[in-house]
């Protein structure tokens, strides 16, 4: 299982960590943000297909910021999948 931590910008959460194993996402943790919302997102996504997480959450906006905790998680998952694929082909 590979664990990733991303530093965020423009949202309340300062960082997000998650693990990916066999294309599924686990152990999502938000450091900061709205505790009820971020905890709910973490529970709902446990064991979810990483590619589906990207489809569902990418582009979600929080209060006109142009991004959100969910959006930045999706972008982080997308980058993690790109990195993992590149490592497989190296």
N, CA, C and O of each residue as an XYZ file, in Angstrom:
360
protein
N       0.858     -1.175      0.000
C       0.000      0.000      0.000
C       0.896      1.229      0.000
O       1.821      1.339      0.805
N       0.616      2.133     -0.898
C       1.413      3.355     -1.017
C       0.647      4.517     -0.391
O      -0.535      4.709     -0.675
N       1.314      5.287      0.453
C       0.693      6.420      1.134
C       1.205      7.720      0.530
O       2.388      7.856      0.219
N       0.289      8.671      0.372
C       0.599      9.972     -0.215
C       0.122     11.061      0.729
O      -0.888     10.893      1.413
N       0.834     12.168      0.772
C       0.407     13.356      1.510
C       0.559     14.537      0.572
O       1.614     14.745     -0.026
N      -0.517     15.310      0.451
C      -0.469     16.503     -0.390
C      -0.662     17.739      0.474
O      -1.445     17.734      1.423
N       0.059     18.791      0.133
C      -0.121     20.085      0.771
C      -1.169     20.832     -0.049
O      -1.098     20.850     -1.278
N      -2.118     21.434      0.606
C      -3.227     22.085     -0.085
C      -3.029     23.583     -0.173
O      -2.179     24.153      0.510
N      -3.830     24.218     -1.029
C      -3.798     25.671     -1.180
C      -5.221     26.191     -1.338
O      -6.029     25.615     -2.067
N      -5.516     27.289     -0.644
C      -6.787     27.963     -0.824
C      -7.985     27.318     -0.147
O      -9.126     27.693     -0.416
N      -7.737     26.350      0.732
C      -8.830     25.705      1.465
C      -8.474     25.658      2.946
O      -7.344     25.964      3.326
N      -9.428     25.279      3.774
C      -9.204     25.245      5.216
C      -8.249     24.126      5.636
O      -7.422     24.324      6.526
N      -8.356     22.956      5.006
C      -7.438     21.857      5.328
C      -6.043     22.231      4.831
O      -5.886     22.736      3.720
N      -5.055     21.984      5.647
C      -3.671     22.324      5.288
C      -2.980     21.199      4.522
O      -2.044     21.443      3.761
N      -3.444     19.967      4.727
C      -2.863     18.812      4.048
C      -3.903     17.695      4.022
O      -4.862     17.698      4.794
N      -3.690     16.741      3.115
C      -4.554     15.562      3.003
C      -3.640     14.374      2.774
O      -2.733     14.433      1.943
N      -3.876     13.289      3.512
C      -3.129     12.058      3.255
C      -4.113     10.954      2.898
O      -5.277     10.981      3.296
N      -3.618      9.986      2.140
C      -4.434      8.843      1.728
C      -3.509      7.748      1.244
O      -2.346      7.993      0.926
N      -4.035      6.543      1.192
C      -3.292      5.411      0.664
C      -4.036      4.850     -0.529
O      -5.261      4.946     -0.615
N      -3.286      4.261     -1.453
C      -3.876      3.582     -2.604
C      -3.301      2.178     -2.653
O      -2.087      1.982     -2.600
N      -4.193      1.209     -2.756
C      -3.806     -0.182     -2.869
C      -4.715     -0.852     -3.889
O      -5.938     -0.811     -3.755
N      -4.126     -1.463     -4.899
C      -4.891     -2.128     -5.960
C      -5.942     -1.214     -6.583
O      -7.050     -1.650     -6.897
N      -5.580      0.070     -6.758
C      -6.471      1.015     -7.404
C      -7.590      1.547     -6.528
O      -8.478      2.249     -7.014
N      -7.559      1.221     -5.243
C      -8.602      1.683     -4.315
C      -7.988      2.588     -3.261
O      -6.812      2.465     -2.917
N      -8.813      3.504     -2.754
C      -8.342      4.517     -1.806
C      -8.714      4.115     -0.373
O      -9.801      3.603     -0.105
N      -7.766      4.370      0.533
C      -7.943      4.019      1.945
C      -7.338      5.111      2.822
O      -6.517      5.912      2.375
N      -7.767      5.119      4.078
C      -7.149      5.961      5.114
C      -7.062      7.441      4.747
O      -6.022      8.066      4.955
N      -8.127      8.001      4.211
C      -8.128      9.428      3.872
C      -8.180     10.235      5.166
O      -9.038     10.013      6.020
N      -7.250     11.172      5.294
C      -7.207     12.037      6.473
C      -6.991     13.473      6.022
O      -6.080     13.767      5.248
N      -7.839     14.358      6.517
C      -7.717     15.788      6.261
C      -7.136     16.421      7.515
O      -7.568     16.110      8.625
N      -6.167     17.300      7.349
C      -5.566     18.005      8.461
C      -6.089     19.434      8.424
O      -5.546     20.293      7.729
N      -7.157     19.672      9.188
C      -7.879     20.936      9.165
C      -9.146     20.764      8.353
O      -9.498     19.648      7.971
N      -9.826     21.853      8.091
C     -11.075     21.793      7.347
C     -12.272     21.612      8.265
O     -12.133     21.646      9.487
N     -13.426     21.424      7.688
C     -14.668     21.231      8.442
C     -14.724     19.789      8.933
O     -14.928     18.878      8.131
N     -14.547     19.561     10.233
C     -14.399     18.201     10.743
C     -15.522     17.240     10.346
O     -15.253     16.098      9.975
N     -16.750     17.682     10.420
C     -17.861     16.798     10.066
C     -17.837     16.400      8.602
O     -18.027     15.231      8.266
N     -17.602     17.376      7.730
C     -17.569     17.093      6.295
C     -16.378     16.239      5.902
O     -16.528     15.281      5.144
N     -15.202     16.572      6.404
C     -14.019     15.826      5.998
C     -14.035     14.407      6.561
O     -13.571     13.480      5.898
N     -14.558     14.223      7.766
C     -14.679     12.879      8.331
C     -15.676     12.052      7.518
O     -15.447     10.871      7.257
N     -16.775     12.677      7.123
C     -17.768     11.971      6.307
C     -17.177     11.559      4.957
O     -17.378     10.432      4.505
N     -16.451     12.472      4.319
C     -15.805     12.153      3.040
C     -14.864     10.968      3.230
O     -14.864     10.038      2.424
N     -14.072     10.999      4.279
C     -13.118      9.924      4.545
C     -13.808      8.578      4.697
O     -13.355      7.582      4.132
N     -14.893      8.537      5.450
C     -15.624      7.284      5.665
C     -16.283      6.790      4.382
O     -16.256      5.594      4.089
N     -16.871      7.699      3.623
C     -17.563      7.314      2.396
C     -16.621      6.761      1.329
O     -17.010      5.896      0.544
N     -15.396      7.254      1.301
C     -14.463      6.869      0.240
C     -13.652      5.623      0.554
O     -12.975      5.104     -0.334
N     -13.693      5.128      1.775
C     -12.886      3.973      2.170
C     -13.149      2.777      1.249
O     -14.273      2.280      1.175
N     -12.118      2.325      0.556
C     -12.230      1.181     -0.344
C     -12.790      1.497     -1.719
O     -13.017      0.591     -2.521
N     -13.013      2.772     -1.997
C     -13.581      3.215     -3.276
C     -12.507      3.179     -4.367
O     -11.327      3.386     -4.086
N     -12.916      2.920     -5.594
C     -12.002      2.971     -6.730
C     -11.441      4.394     -6.859
O     -12.201      5.361     -6.911
N     -10.125      4.514     -6.910
C      -9.472      5.827     -6.964
C      -9.929      6.637     -8.179
O     -10.147      7.844     -8.074
N     -10.071      5.982     -9.317
C     -10.503      6.703    -10.521
C     -11.919      7.248    -10.358
O     -12.231      8.320    -10.876
N     -12.766      6.532     -9.653
C     -14.135      7.006     -9.414
C     -14.135      8.197     -8.457
O     -14.952      9.107     -8.597
N     -13.227      8.193     -7.494
C     -13.095      9.328     -6.570
C     -12.801     10.597     -7.362
O     -13.376     11.651     -7.094
N     -11.906     10.491     -8.337
C     -11.557     11.639     -9.175
C     -12.783     12.125     -9.937
O     -13.060     13.324     -9.969
N     -13.514     11.205    -10.549
C     -14.717     11.566    -11.320
C     -15.752     12.275    -10.459
O     -16.371     13.244    -10.897
N     -15.938     11.796     -9.245
C     -16.974     12.343     -8.365
C     -16.614     13.696     -7.762
O     -17.470     14.572     -7.640
N     -15.356     13.867     -7.388
C     -14.996     15.014     -6.562
C     -14.269     16.147     -7.271
O     -14.281     17.282     -6.795
N     -13.636     15.853     -8.405
C     -12.859     16.891     -9.086
C     -13.777     18.008     -9.570
O     -14.793     17.758    -10.218
N     -13.401     19.243     -9.246
C     -14.169     20.403     -9.672
C     -15.182     20.900     -8.654
O     -15.807     21.937     -8.876
N     -15.365     20.190     -7.538
C     -16.284     20.674     -6.508
C     -15.733     21.952     -5.900
O     -14.546     22.039     -5.585
N     -16.591     22.934     -5.737
C     -16.198     24.256     -5.269
C     -16.712     24.497     -3.850
O     -17.789     24.025     -3.486
N     -15.948     25.225     -3.060
C     -16.357     25.596     -1.712
C     -16.409     27.120     -1.622
O     -15.368     27.777     -1.612
N     -17.593     27.672     -1.557
C     -17.764     29.097     -1.319
C     -17.124     30.011     -2.346
O     -16.677     31.103     -1.997
N     -17.067     29.596     -3.599
C     -16.510     30.431     -4.643
C     -14.993     30.484     -4.673
O     -14.418     31.370     -5.305
N     -14.342     29.556     -4.004
C     -12.871     29.541     -3.958
C     -12.258     28.942     -5.222
O     -11.060     29.089     -5.465
N     -13.076     28.270     -6.020
C     -12.557     27.602     -7.206
C     -11.990     26.229     -6.908
O     -11.507     25.543     -7.808
N     -12.047     25.831     -5.668
C     -11.571     24.518     -5.234
C     -12.263     24.180     -3.918
O     -13.057     24.968     -3.406
N     -11.962     23.027     -3.386
C     -12.517     22.586     -2.105
C     -11.637     21.470     -1.567
O     -10.718     21.014     -2.247
N     -11.919     21.033     -0.349
C     -11.187     19.891      0.198
C     -11.383     18.670     -0.703
O     -10.429     17.949     -0.993
N     -12.612     18.444     -1.140
C     -12.908     17.302     -2.003
C     -12.185     17.425     -3.344
O     -11.640     16.440     -3.845
N     -12.176     18.611     -3.922
C     -11.502     18.839     -5.197
C     -10.004     18.597     -5.067
O      -9.405     17.958     -5.932
N      -9.395     19.095     -4.004
C      -7.959     18.918     -3.848
C      -7.610     17.467     -3.549
O      -6.543     17.000     -3.949
N      -8.480     16.746     -2.858
C      -8.276     15.312     -2.687
C      -8.286     14.628     -4.052
O      -7.411     13.813     -4.344
N      -9.268     14.953     -4.885
C      -9.369     14.354     -6.222
C      -8.118     14.647     -7.042
O      -7.598     13.756     -7.713
N      -7.634     15.869     -6.998
C      -6.420     16.227     -7.741
C      -5.213     15.470     -7.205
O      -4.359     15.038     -7.978
N      -5.138     15.308     -5.896
C      -4.047     14.549     -5.291
C      -4.081     13.082     -5.679
O      -3.042     12.485     -5.960
N      -5.272     12.501     -5.694
C      -5.428     11.105     -6.106
C      -5.030     10.945     -7.568
O      -4.364      9.978     -7.937
N      -5.441     11.897     -8.391
C      -5.088     11.857     -9.811
C      -3.562     11.884     -9.989
O      -3.017     11.102    -10.768
N      -2.883     12.768     -9.278
C      -1.425     12.855     -9.373
C      -0.763     11.581     -8.851
O       0.237     11.129     -9.409
N      -1.310     11.003     -7.791
C      -0.764      9.763     -7.238
C      -0.866      8.623     -8.243
O       0.064      7.829     -8.381
N      -1.991      8.541     -8.941
C      -2.159      7.494     -9.955
C      -1.184      7.689    -11.111
O      -0.637      6.719    -11.635
N      -0.967      8.936    -11.507
C      -0.013      9.236    -12.576
C       1.398      8.817    -12.143
O       2.128      8.197    -12.916
N       1.773      9.155    -10.915
C       3.091      8.793    -10.395
C       3.260      7.277    -10.317
O       4.305      6.743    -10.688
N       2.231      6.591     -9.834
C       2.293      5.137     -9.711
C       2.437      4.471    -11.067
O       3.186      3.506    -11.213
N       1.726      4.980    -12.052
C       1.816      4.414    -13.400
C       3.191      4.664    -14.003
O       3.766      3.780    -14.639
N       3.714      5.860    -13.806
C       5.044      6.185    -14.331
C       6.103      5.293    -13.681
O       7.040      4.857    -14.349
N       5.960      5.023    -12.395
C       6.921      4.164    -11.685
C       6.873      2.731    -12.207
O       7.896      2.049    -12.258
N       5.692      2.281    -12.590
C       5.554      0.922    -13.134
C       6.242      0.777    -14.475
O       6.740     -0.299    -14.806
N       6.273      1.853    -15.251
C       6.851      1.813    -16.586
C       8.328      2.216    -16.622
O       8.955      2.215    -17.681
N       8.866      2.555    -15.467
C      10.272      2.989    -15.416
C      11.217      1.807    -15.306
O      12.433      1.992    -15.253
